[in-house]
Amino acid sequence: MVLLAATTSAGAQQLPHFTFFTYNYMLYNPAVVGTAPCLDLKLGVRRQWRGMEGAPTTSFVNMHGKVGKKSKMKFHGLGAVVENDVAGPFDYTSVNVNYAYHLKLASKYYLAAGLSLGFAQYSADFSEMKFEQQLAETAIAGVVNDFIFPMFNMGLWLYRADRFFGLSIRSVNAKKIDGFADSRVQRHYTFANGYARRLTGELTFKPAFLINYVGNSRASIDVQALLSYKDKFDVGLGARSGHGFSALVKFAAIQYLSVGYAYDVTLNKIRYVAGSAHEIVIGLRACKEANKLHVPCSAYD
């Protein structure tokens, strides 16, 4: 829930978080742009805490690909991300343009450095808020809006055909949110790692983890383990510290279309007042033929 965290100076998770992070690293690290073999488009929706009034709903669309002169030693990536998070009376929308420079290193590794620049809008409709001591005839009206520019993110992405390492900082400039008492968009630090190990000619094991740290809060850790069949159907389990576990599935519906789904089971105190969470991601790739310059990473590709 992005905006509830934004209304205080405490270092809680403020930017959207997604369960199926292995299918959508671009939302966490701008250096990922350009890693796809061709133009890559993803659309997703996440519905949290089913049954709770004003429960968060997060949606996004992103697109990226390679640009400029084609080379296997170095290349450029360009992309864009649009996110929206609604939680009761709170609303958050961001738009970012991402750029990454990829350079080939030794041992078949590539290193990408990425930058992201954009803006965000935070808003709260106080007329929709309910307070414990509020009288029935008392109405609190008014809408608070704040337009934040720029929103600046940066990251590094080290990868090869069977593994990756990522480090990113979102909201580098930590801008203040006007209209919300003593609030600003905290810096979000993220480290990601994963690899793919071929078990048989048809089965691949793909473990990964993601560590998020915000302000003075306790770091959150996400882990996932997927089993991939013929690189077309993935199934697995995930878990997040302090929250619960997830069931994950991803499949290639047709040649250029893939669908990912995550079902979260909440184990913390929220489970007494709300249900589980659902997340779906649809991916499209405009590949007419195999890209000879593409450096595939089976850990997330």
C-alpha positions in Angstrom: 0.0 0.0 0.0 2.0 2.9 -1.3 0.3 6.0 -0.1 -0.4 5.0 3.5 3.4 4.6 3.9 3.9 8.0 2.2 1.9 9.9 4.8 4.6 9.4 7.5 8.3 9.9 7.6 8.8 6.3 8.6 10.9 4.2 6.3 8.3 1.8 5.0 7.7 0.3 1.6 6.4 3.2 -0.5 6.8 2.2 -4.2 4.8 -0.7 -5.6 5.9 -4.2 -4.9 5.2 -7.3 -7.0 5.3 -11.0 -6.2 6.4 -12.3 -9.6 9.6 -10.3 -9.6 11.5 -12.8 -11.8 9.1 -12.0 -14.6 9.4 -8.3 -14.4 12.7 -7.0 -13.1 12.4 -3.8 -15.1 10.1 -2.4 -12.4 12.9 -2.6 -9.9 16.0 -1.8 -12.0 16.4 0.5 -15.0 19.5 -1.3 -16.2 17.4 -4.3 -17.3 16.1 -2.4 -20.4 17.6 -3.8 -23.6 18.0 -7.4 -22.2 15.0 -8.7 -24.3 15.7 -10.1 -27.8 13.3 -7.6 -29.4 10.6 -5.1 -28.4 9.1 -6.4 -25.1 5.8 -5.3 -23.7 4.3 -6.3 -20.3 1.0 -5.4 -18.7 0.1 -6.4 -15.2 -2.4 -6.1 -12.3 -2.0 -6.9 -8.6 -5.0 -7.1 -6.3 -4.1 -7.3 -2.6 -6.0 -8.3 0.5 -9.2 -9.5 -1.2 -12.3 -8.6 0.9 -10.9 -5.6 2.7 -12.5 -2.3 1.9 -10.1 0.0 0.1 -7.6 -2.8 -0.5 -4.7 -1.9 -2.8 -4.9 -2.4 -6.5 -1.7 -1.9 -8.5 -1.4 -1.9 -12.3 1.5 -1.3 -14.7 2.6 -1.3 -18.3 6.2 -1.2 -19.5 8.0 -1.6 -22.8 11.7 -1.8 -23.7 14.1 -3.0 -26.4 17.5 -2.4 -28.0 18.2 0.8 -29.9 21.0 2.2 -32.0 23.9 0.4 -33.8 23.8 -3.4 -33.5 26.8 -4.9 -31.8 27.5 -7.9 -29.5 30.2 -6.0 -27.7 28.1 -3.1 -26.6 24.6 -1.9 -27.1 21.9 0.5 -25.8 18.5 -0.2 -24.2 15.6 2.1 -24.0 12.2 1.7 -22.3 9.3 3.3 -20.4 7.3 2.3 -17.3 3.8 3.5 -16.1 2.6 2.4 -12.7 -0.6 3.2 -10.8 -1.5 2.2 -7.2 -4.9 2.8 -5.6 -5.6 2.1 -1.9 -8.9 3.5 -0.7 -8.6 7.3 -0.7 -5.0 7.3 -1.8 -3.7 7.2 -5.4 -0.2 7.1 -6.8 0.8 7.3 -10.5 4.3 7.4 -11.9 5.8 7.6 -15.4 9.5 6.9 -16.1 11.8 6.6 -19.1 14.7 4.2 -18.7 18.0 4.0 -20.5 20.8 1.4 -20.1 24.2 0.9 -21.6 25.4 -2.7 -22.0 29.0 -3.7 -22.3 30.5 -7.2 -22.8 33.0 -8.3 -20.1 35.2 -11.4 -19.7 33.8 -14.8 -18.9 30.7 -14.3 -21.1 29.3 -11.6 -18.7 27.6 -8.4 -19.7 27.4 -5.3 -17.4 24.6 -2.8 -17.8 24.3 0.6 -16.2 20.8 2.1 -16.2 19.2 5.4 -15.4 15.5 6.3 -15.1 13.9 9.8 -15.1 10.2 10.6 -14.7 7.6 12.0 -12.4 5.0 10.9 -9.9 1.7 12.2 -8.6 0.4 11.5 -5.1 -3.1 12.3 -4.1 -5.5 11.7 -1.2 -9.3 12.2 -1.0 -10.0 13.0 2.7 -13.7 12.8 2.2 -13.4 9.0 1.8 -11.5 8.5 5.0 -13.1 7.2 8.2 -11.7 7.8 11.6 -12.4 5.9 14.8 -13.5 9.0 16.8 -15.3 10.7 13.8 -19.0 11.6 14.5 -21.5 10.3 12.0 -22.6 13.8 11.0 -19.0 15.1 10.7 -17.5 15.2 7.2 -13.9 15.8 6.3 -13.6 17.1 2.8 -10.8 18.1 0.5 -8.3 16.5 -1.9 -4.5 16.8 -1.6 -2.4 16.5 -4.7 1.3 16.7 -5.2 3.1 16.5 -8.6 6.7 15.3 -8.1 9.4 15.9 -10.7 11.9 14.6 -11.2 11.8 11.0 -9.9 15.3 9.6 -10.5 16.3 5.9 -10.4 19.6 4.1 -11.2 20.9 0.6 -11.3 23.5 -2.0 -12.4 22.8 -5.4 -13.9 25.5 -8.1 -14.3 24.4 -11.1 -16.3 25.3 -14.0 -18.6 23.4 -17.0 -20.0 22.7 -18.7 -16.7 22.7 -16.1 -13.9 22.3 -12.4 -13.0 23.1 -9.9 -10.2 21.3 -6.6 -9.9 21.6 -3.5 -7.7 19.4 -0.5 -7.9 18.3 2.7 -6.0 14.9 4.1 -6.7 13.9 7.6 -5.7 17.5 8.6 -5.5 16.7 12.3 -4.9 14.1 11.4 -2.1 11.8 14.3 -3.0 9.4 15.7 -0.3 5.7 15.2 -0.8 3.9 18.5 -0.2 0.5 18.3 1.5 1.4 15.2 3.5 2.8 15.9 7.0 6.6 15.4 7.2 6.7 13.1 4.2 9.0 12.3 1.3 9.6 9.5 -1.1 12.2 7.4 0.6 15.1 5.8 -1.3 14.5 2.2 -2.1 17.5 -0.1 -2.3 17.2 -3.4 -4.1 19.5 -6.3 -4.7 18.5 -9.2 -6.9 20.2 -12.5 -7.7 19.2 -15.6 -9.6 20.5 -18.4 -11.8 19.3 -21.3 -13.9 20.6 -24.9 -13.7 19.7 -27.4 -16.3 18.5 -30.6 -14.7 17.6 -32.6 -17.8 17.2 -31.7 -21.5 13.7 -30.5 -20.7 13.8 -29.3 -17.0 15.5 -26.3 -15.6 15.6 -25.2 -12.0 15.5 -21.4 -11.4 16.0 -20.1 -7.9 16.1 -16.3 -7.2 15.9 -13.8 -4.4 15.2 -10.1 -4.0 16.2 -7.9 -1.0 14.5 -4.5 -0.6 15.6 -1.9 2.0 13.7 1.4 2.6 14.9 4.1 5.0 15.2 2.8 8.6 12.8 -0.1 8.2 13.7 -3.8 8.3 14.8 -5.2 5.0 12.3 -7.4 3.2 13.4 -10.6 1.5 11.7 -12.4 -1.4 12.7 -15.8 -2.5 11.4 -17.9 -5.4 12.1 -21.3 -6.8 10.7 -22.2 -10.3 10.9 -25.4 -12.3 10.7 -24.8 -16.0 9.6 -27.4 -18.6 11.1 -26.9 -22.1 11.5 -23.2 -21.3 7.7 -22.8 -22.0 6.0 -23.7 -18.7 7.2 -22.6 -15.3 5.7 -23.5 -11.9 7.1 -22.8 -8.4 6.8 -21.3 -5.0 7.8 -18.0 -3.4 7.9 -16.4 0.0 8.3 -12.9 1.5 9.6 -12.2 4.9 6.9 -11.1 7.3 4.1 -11.7 4.9 3.6 -15.3 3.6 4.1 -17.5 0.6 3.0 -17.6 -3.0 2.2 -20.1 -5.8 3.6 -19.1 -9.2 2.9 -20.2 -12.7 4.0 -18.9 -16.1 3.4 -20.3 -19.6 3.9 -19.4 -23.2 0.4 -19.2 -24.6 1.5 -18.8 -28.2 4.8 -18.0 -29.8 5.0 -14.3 -28.8 2.6 -14.3 -25.8 3.3 -15.4 -22.3 1.2 -15.2 -19.1 2.3 -15.2 -15.5 0.1 -15.6 -12.4 0.9 -15.4 -8.7 -1.4 -16.3 -5.8 -0.3 -14.9 -2.4 -1.3 -16.5 0.9 -1.0 -14.0 3.8 0.3 -15.3 7.1 0.7 -12.1 9.1 -2.0 -10.3 11.1 -3.7 -9.0 8.0 -5.1 -12.5 7.4 -7.7 -11.9 10.1 -9.4 -9.1 8.2 -8.5 -9.7 4.6 -7.9 -12.5 2.1 -5.2 -13.4 -0.3 -3.7 -11.5 -3.2 -3.7 -12.1 -6.9 -1.3 -10.9 -9.6 -1.3 -11.5 -13.3 1.3 -10.4 -15.9 0.9 -10.6 -19.7 4.0 -10.4 -21.9 4.2 -9.7 -25.6 7.3 -9.8 -27.8 7.5 -8.5 -31.4 10.1 -11.1 -32.6 9.8 -11.9 -36.3 12.9 -14.0 -36.2 15.7 -15.1 -33.8 17.9 -12.2 -32.8 21.6 -13.3 -33.3 22.8 -10.4 -31.1 20.6 -11.4 -28.1 22.3 -12.6 -25.0 19.7 -14.9 -23.4 19.6 -15.3 -19.6 17.5 -18.4 -18.9 17.2 -17.3 -15.2 14.7 -14.7 -16.2 14.3 -14.5 -20.0 
